[in-house]
């Protein structure tokens, strides 16, 4: 990574109020970027926070305009905002299905469209979406989430193809089990982390070959790599960060 390359660059991070999004935002700030943190709520006050529901396309466009007016032209976008509603597909109600896609897929589209339209005439920028390894490997009890992440991943690759001529790169980071509140809601007992690492044959889940849960910092490091000049010739790519849990699938 070029020294100080993020210094004074403008980055937008969605889902920045907690978890991976907050960690990505912190990593960019620590690297010298000015970060516009977007989320529907924040657990603590900070600079350049924008309260927004990414499912509202009009509000998204207004917020992105406000970011550029306040901070300057956007160089980077990281889409992290997402929700997880668990349960079998046959028991999934309309609201859970629609809300999952509204946040995870339509929300990402809304922000990508608003930022991409502004990047295009400037012919520069990098976009990263934080997806999931569930986008490429089926999961029992996570059908709506997995389907929404698969749709988002493919949407971003299509966008990357449309923007490649303008030197705007679009890539995906696909985490596996990561030590965040979203992951912990899946743990029904004290041995939750150990159970995830061990896997579950009855649920057709391998486990994690590296024998550990990822940290949010592990994910943020790959995001910053893909935004950086070290990844200058990488676009339309998806990088799994799951400790081998999906065997690279």
Secondary structure by P-SEA (a helix, b strand, c coil): ccccccccbbbbbccccccaaaaaaaaaaaacccccccccccccccccccccccccaaaaaaaaaaaaaccccccbbbbccccccccccccccaaaaaaaaacccaaaaaaaaaaaaaacccccbbbbbbccccccccccccaaaaaaaaaaaaaaaaaaaaaccccbbbbbbbbcccccaaaaaaccccaaaaaaaacccccccccccccccccaaaaaaaaaaaacccccccccbbbbccccccccc
